[in-house]
Amino acid sequence: MATRFYSQKDRDFFDRVNNELVGDLTSNTDGVINQTAVLYQISRQETKTNMYGEAAGGKLYKPGVQIAALVTADDFDFNTDEFGPDMRQNASFAILRQSLIDADIRPELGDLVDWNLGHWEVNNMNENQLVGGQVDNNWSVVLSTFLVRRSNLQIERIRSN
């Protein structure tokens, strides 16, 4: 949808500035911020489910895909109970929507993000950063995540783009 206040020239400008800041892994250009994470998607074909629709024997994941993201992590929170200390932390990963389209991936709830020696499960997604207030100019995807224990995971090697 062409508008008077948001042209293709403006879109190209936003793309160029964002790629310089965050980076674009599909064209192997590092950004100023240069934070990367690895996204693991659930393999729905290989994950067995029980009669309640829950993963029986653990979730299985596809090979990981490296993505550029802006990461915001909360402080650690420790909980100690009869089983010992448990570390908890939340983080959000803001990813350029176009880089997900270029890598041909679509994050979903339950996917994993590998970042900073930890694994984070996606429990919420937000896709409402609209440039110019237009729904066809959706700019980013923000994944809200929580830290999970590595012992609960079955992860394969990273897939190169």
DRENKOLFI-506382 format. One line per field, with one value per atom (N, C-alpha, C): residue in one letter; atom name; x, y, z. Coordinates in steps of 0.2 Angstrom, whole numbers, m for minus. Atoms other than C-alpha are relative to their C-alpha. Layout:
BEGIN
code = c(A, ...) .
site = c(CA, ...) .
xx = c(X, ...) .
yy = c(Y, ...) .
zz = c(Z, ...) .
//
This chain:
BEGIN
code = c(M, M, M, A, A, A, T, T, T, R, R, R, F, F, F, Y, Y, Y, S, S, S, Q, Q, Q, K, K, K, D, D, D, R, R, R, D, D, D, F, F, F, F, F, F, D, D, D, R, R, R, V, V, V, N, N, N, N, N, N, E, E, E, L, L, L, V, V, V, G, G, G, D, D, D, L, L, L, T, T, T, S, S, S, N, N, N, T, T, T, D, D, D, G, G, G, V, V, V, I, I, I, N, N, N, Q, Q, Q, T, T, T, A, A, A, V, V, V, L, L, L, Y, Y, Y, Q, Q, Q, I, I, I, S, S, S, R, R, R, Q, Q, Q, E, E, E, T, T, T, K, K, K, T, T, T, N, N, N, M, M, M, Y, Y, Y, G, G, G, E, E, E, A, A, A, A, A, A, G, G, G, G, G, G, K, K, K, L, L, L, Y, Y, Y, K, K, K, P, P, P, G, G, G, V, V, V, Q, Q, Q, I, I, I, A, A, A, A, A, A, L, L, L, V, V, V, T, T, T, A, A, A, D, D, D, D, D, D, F, F, F, D, D, D, F, F, F, N, N, N, T, T, T, D, D, D, E, E, E, F, F, F, G, G, G, P, P, P, D, D, D, M, M, M, R, R, R, Q, Q, Q, N, N, N, A, A, A, S, S, S, F, F, F, A, A, A, I, I, I, L, L, L, R, R, R, Q, Q, Q, S, S, S, L, L, L, I, I, I, D, D, D, A, A, A, D, D, D, I, I, I, R, R, R, P, P, P, E, E, E, L, L, L, G, G, G, D, D, D, L, L, L, V, V, V, D, D, D, W, W, W, N, N, N, L, L, L, G, G, G, H, H, H, W, W, W, E, E, E, V, V, V, N, N, N, N, N, N, M, M, M, N, N, N, E, E, E, N, N, N, Q, Q, Q, L, L, L, V, V, V, G, G, G, G, G, G, Q, Q, Q, V, V, V, D, D, D, N, N, N, N, N, N, W, W, W, S, S, S, V, V, V, V, V, V, L, L, L, S, S, S, T, T, T, F, F, F, L, L, L, V, V, V, R, R, R, R, R, R, S, S, S, N, N, N, L, L, L, Q, Q, Q, I, I, I, E, E, E, R, R, R, I, I, I, R, R, R, S, S, S, N, N, N) .
site = c(N, CA, C, N, CA, C, N, CA, C, N, CA, C, N, CA, C, N, CA, C, N, CA, C, N, CA, C, N, CA, C, N, CA, C, N, CA, C, N, CA, C, N, CA, C, N, CA, C, N, CA, C, N, CA, C, N, CA, C, N, CA, C, N, CA, C, N, CA, C, N, CA, C, N, CA, C, N, CA, C, N, CA, C, N, CA, C, N, CA, C, N, CA, C, N, CA, C, N, CA, C, N, CA, C, N, CA, C, N, CA, C, N, CA, C, N, CA, C, N, CA, C, N, CA, C, N, CA, C, N, CA, C, N, CA, C, N, CA, C, N, CA, C, N, CA, C, N, CA, C, N, CA, C, N, CA, C, N, CA, C, N, CA, C, N, CA, C, N, CA, C, N, CA, C, N, CA, C, N, CA, C, N, CA, C, N, CA, C, N, CA, C, N, CA, C, N, CA, C, N, CA, C, N, CA, C, N, CA, C, N, CA, C, N, CA, C, N, CA, C, N, CA, C, N, CA, C, N, CA, C, N, CA, C, N, CA, C, N, CA, C, N, CA, C, N, CA, C, N, CA, C, N, CA, C, N, CA, C, N, CA, C, N, CA, C, N, CA, C, N, CA, C, N, CA, C, N, CA, C, N, CA, C, N, CA, C, N, CA, C, N, CA, C, N, CA, C, N, CA, C, N, CA, C, N, CA, C, N, CA, C, N, CA, C, N, CA, C, N, CA, C, N, CA, C, N, CA, C, N, CA, C, N, CA, C, N, CA, C, N, CA, C, N, CA, C, N, CA, C, N, CA, C, N, CA, C, N, CA, C, N, CA, C, N, CA, C, N, CA, C, N, CA, C, N, CA, C, N, CA, C, N, CA, C, N, CA, C, N, CA, C, N, CA, C, N, CA, C, N, CA, C, N, CA, C, N, CA, C, N, CA, C, N, CA, C, N, CA, C, N, CA, C, N, CA, C, N, CA, C, N, CA, C, N, CA, C, N, CA, C, N, CA, C, N, CA, C, N, CA, C, N, CA, C, N, CA, C, N, CA, C, N, CA, C, N, CA, C, N, CA, C, N, CA, C, N, CA, C, N, CA, C, N, CA, C, N, CA, C, N, CA, C, N, CA, C, N, CA, C, N, CA, C, N, CA, C, N, CA, C, N, CA, C, N, CA, C, N, CA, C, N, CA, C, N, CA, C, N, CA, C, N, CA, C, N, CA, C, N, CA, C, N, CA, C, N, CA, C, N, CA, C, N, CA, C, N, CA, C, N, CA, C) .
xx = c(4, 0, 4, m4, 8, m3, 3, 6, 4, m4, 11, 6, m5, 21, 4, m5, 29, 1, m2, 37, 5, m5, 48, 7, m6, 62, 1, 0, 58, 1, m1, 57, 7, m7, 74, 5, m4, 81, 0, 1, 74, 4, m3, 81, 8, m7, 98, 3, m2, 99, 0, 0, 93, 5, m5, 105, 7, m6, 119, 1, 0, 114, 0, 1, 108, 4, m4, 117, m5, 4, 111, 4, m3, 116, 0, 1, 109, 5, m6, 122, 6, m6, 135, 3, m2, 136, m1, 0, 140, m3, 3, 130, 4, m3, 136, m1, 1, 127, 2, m3, 132, m2, 3, 121, m3, 3, 117, m3, 3, 107, m2, 2, 102, m7, 7, 84, m1, 2, 78, m7, 7, 61, m2, 2, 51, m2, 2, 50, m6, 6, 32, m1, 1, 34, 4, m3, 47, m1, 2, 40, m6, 6, 29, m4, 5, 13, m4, 4, 3, m8, 7, m16, m3, 2, m17, 3, m3, m7, 7, m6, 8, 6, m6, 26, 2, m2, 30, 7, m7, 48, 4, m4, 53, m1, 1, 52, 6, m5, 63, 0, m1, 70, 4, m4, 76, 7, m7, 94, m1, 0, 97, 1, m1, 97, 2, m3, 108, m4, 3, 99, 3, m3, 104, m6, 6, 93, 3, m2, 93, m3, 1, 93, m1, 1, 86, m2, 1, 88, m1, 1, 82, 5, m5, 92, m2, 1, 94, m4, 4, 82, 1, m1, 86, m5, 5, 74, 3, m3, 80, m6, 5, 68, 3, m3, 70, 4, m4, 78, 6, m6, 91, m1, 1, 94, m2, 3, 85, 1, m1, 90, m5, 5, 77, 2, m1, 78, m4, 3, 68, 4, m4, 74, m5, 4, 66, 5, m4, 74, m4, 3, 69, 4, m3, 72, m3, 3, 70, m5, 4, 55, 2, m3, 63, 6, m5, 78, m3, 3, 66, m3, 2, 58, 5, m6, 75, 2, m3, 80, m6, 5, 63, m2, 2, 58, m5, 6, 43, 0, m1, 46, m7, 6, 32, 1, m1, 28, 3, m3, 38, 7, m6, 53, 6, m6, 71, 4, m5, 83, 6, m7, 102, 3, m3, 110, 4, m3, 123, 1, m1, 127, m7, 7, 108, m5, 5, 93, m7, 6, 77, m6, 6, 59, m4, 4, 48, m7, 6, 32, m5, 5, 25, 4, m2, 27, m4, 4, 23, 3, m2, 23, m4, 4, 15, 4, m4, 29, m2, 2, 20, 3, m3, 30, m6, 5, 18, m7, 6, 4, m4, 3, 1, 2, m1, m2, 5, m4, 8, 7, m6, 23, 2, m2, 26, 8, m7, 44, 4, m4, 50, m4, 3, 46, 3, m3, 49, m2, 2, 50, 2, 0, 47, 2, m3, 57, 1, m3, 62, 5, m5, 77, m2, 2, 76, 6, m6, 87, 3, m3, 99, m2, 1, 96, m7, 6, 78, m1, 0, 83, 3, m3, 87, 2, m1, 96, 5, m5, 105, 5, m5, 119, m3, 3, 117, 0, 1, 111, 3, m3, 121, m5, 5, 111, 2) .
yy = c(m6, 0, 6, m6, 16, 6, m5, 31, 6, m6, 49, 1, m2, 49, m6, 6, 31, m3, 2, 28, m6, 5, 14, 3, m3, 26, 0, 1, 27, m7, 7, 8, m2, 1, 7, 3, m3, 19, m3, 4, 10, m7, 7, m7, 2, m1, 1, 2, m2, 9, m6, 6, m7, m5, 5, m18, 2, m3, m6, m1, 1, m7, m7, 7, m25, m5, 4, m33, m5, 4, m45, m6, 6, m63, m3, 3, m68, 3, m3, m56, 1, 0, m59, 7, m6, m41, 1, m1, m37, 7, m6, m23, 3, m4, m10, m4, 4, m20, m7, 7, m37, m5, 5, m48, m6, 5, m65, m5, 6, m80, m5, 6, m97, m2, 2, m101, m7, 7, m119, m1, 0, m123, m8, 6, m138, m4, 5, m153, m4, 3, m157, m7, 7, m173, m5, 5, m181, 0, m1, m175, m5, 4, m189, 3, m3, m183, m6, 4, m192, 1, m1, m193, 7, m6, m176, 6, m4, m168, 3, m3, m165, m4, 4, m170, m6, 6, m188, m1, 1, m190, 6, m7, m172, 2, m3, m161, m1, 0, m163, 6, m7, m148, m1, 0, m145, 3, m3, m139, 8, m7, m121, 4, m6, m105, 6, m6, m91, 6, m6, m74, 6, m6, m56, 3, m2, m49, 5, m5, m35, m4, 4, m44, 5, m3, m37, m6, 6, m49, 3, m3, m46, m3, 2, m49, m7, 7, m67, 0, 1, m73, m7, 7, m88, m2, 3, m99, m6, 6, m111, m4, 5, m126, m6, 7, m144, m3, 3, m148, 4, m4, m135, 7, m7, m118, m1, 0, m114, 7, m7, m100, 2, m2, m90, 6, m7, m76, 0, m2, m68, 4, m4, m61, 1, m1, m53, 1, 0, m55, 4, m4, m41, m2, 2, m48, 4, m3, m39, m5, 5, m47, m2, 2, m46, m5, 5, m56, m7, 7, m70, m2, 1, m69, m3, 2, m70, m7, 6, m85, m6, 5, m94, m3, 3, m96, 4, m3, m92, m2, 2, m92, m2, 1, m100, m1, 2, m103, m7, 7, m117, 0, 1, m114, 2, m2, m111, 5, m4, m98, m1, 1, m101, 6, m6, m86, 1, m2, m81, m7, 7, m100, m2, 2, m102, m2, 2, m109, 3, m4, m98, m3, 2, m105, 6, m6, m93, m2, 0, m90, 5, m5, m75, 4, m3, m66, 7, m6, m48, 2, m2, m42, 6, m6, m25, 7, m6, m13, 3, m2, m4, 7, m6, 9, 4, m4, 23, m2, 2, 14, m5, 5, 2, m7, 7, m16, m4, 3, m21, 3, m2, m12, m2, 3, m23, m1, 0, m21, m5, 5, m33, m5, 5, m48, 0, 0, m48, m6, 7, m65, 1, 0, m65, m7, 7, m80, 0, 1, m88, m5, 5, m98, m7, 7, m117, m4, 5, m131, m3, 3, m138, m8, 7, m155, m3, 1, m154, 0, m1, m152, m5, 4, m162, 4, m4, m151, m2, 2, m154, 5, m5, m145, 6, m6, m127, m1, 0, m126, 6, m6, m114, 3, m3, m101, m1) .
zz = c(0, 0, 0, 1, m6, 4, m3, 5, m1, 1, 4, 5, m5, 21, 1, m1, 20, m7, 7, 3, 0, 1, m4, 2, m2, m1, 7, m7, 17, 3, m2, 19, m1, 2, 10, 6, m5, 23, 7, m6, 38, m1, 1, 31, 1, 0, 28, 8, m7, 46, 5, m4, 54, m1, 2, 45, 3, m2, 50, 8, m8, 69, 2, m2, 71, m4, 4, 57, m4, 4, 43, m1, 1, 44, m6, 7, 27, m5, 4, 19, 3, m4, 32, 1, m2, 37, 8, m8, 56, 1, m2, 64, 6, m5, 77, 7, m6, 91, 0, 1, 84, 5, m5, 96, m5, 4, 89, 5, m3, 95, m4, 4, 89, 2, m1, 87, m2, 1, 88, 0, 0, 82, 2, m1, 88, m6, 5, 77, 1, m2, 77, m3, 3, 66, 4, m3, 77, 8, m7, 94, 1, m1, 101, 5, m5, 111, 3, m4, 124, m2, 1, 124, 2, m2, 132, m5, 4, 118, 2, m3, 129, m3, 3, 123, 5, m4, 129, m1, 0, 133, m2, 2, 129, m7, 7, 114, m4, 5, 99, m4, 3, 90, m7, 6, 72, 1, m1, 69, 1, m1, 75, m6, 5, 64, 4, m3, 69, m2, 2, 70, 4, m3, 74, 4, m5, 89, 5, m5, 101, 7, m6, 118, 6, m7, 135, 5, m5, 150, 6, m7, 167, 5, m5, 183, 2, m2, 189, 7, m6, 202, 3, m3, 214, 5, m4, 222, 3, m3, 235, 4, m4, 241, 2, m3, 247, m6, 5, 230, m2, 1, 231, m4, 3, 222, m7, 7, 206, m3, 3, 194, m5, 5, 185, m3, 4, 172, m6, 6, 159, m5, 5, 142, m5, 6, 127, m6, 6, 109, m5, 6, 96, m6, 6, 79, m6, 6, 62, m4, 3, 54, m7, 6, 37, 0, m1, 43, 1, 0, 48, m6, 7, 31, m4, 4, 23, 2, m3, 34, m1, 1, 30, 7, m7, 49, 3, m4, 59, 7, m7, 78, 2, m3, 88, 8, m7, 106, 1, m2, 114, m3, 4, 102, 6, m4, 110, m3, 2, 109, 4, m3, 113, 0, m1, 120, 7, m6, 133, 5, m3, 138, 4, m3, 142, m6, 5, 133, 3, m1, 133, m4, 4, 129, m1, 2, 120, 3, m3, 130, m2, 3, 121, m6, 6, 104, m1, 1, 100, m7, 6, 82, m2, 1, 83, m1, 1, 79, m7, 7, 64, m1, 2, 55, m4, 4, 49, 2, m2, 58, m5, 6, 43, 2, m1, 46, m5, 4, 31, 0, m2, 38, 7, m7, 53, 0, 0, 57, 4, m4, 71, 3, m4, 81, 7, m7, 100, 3, m3, 108, 8, m7, 127, 2, m2, 135, 7, m7, 151, 0, 0, 156, 1, m1, 155, 1, m2, 162, m7, 5, 149, 0, m1, 156, m3, 3, 149, m7, 7, 131, m4, 5, 116, m6, 5, 104, m5, 5, 87, m1, 2, 79, m4, 4, 71, m7, 8, 53, m3, 3, 42, m5, 5, 32, m7) .
//
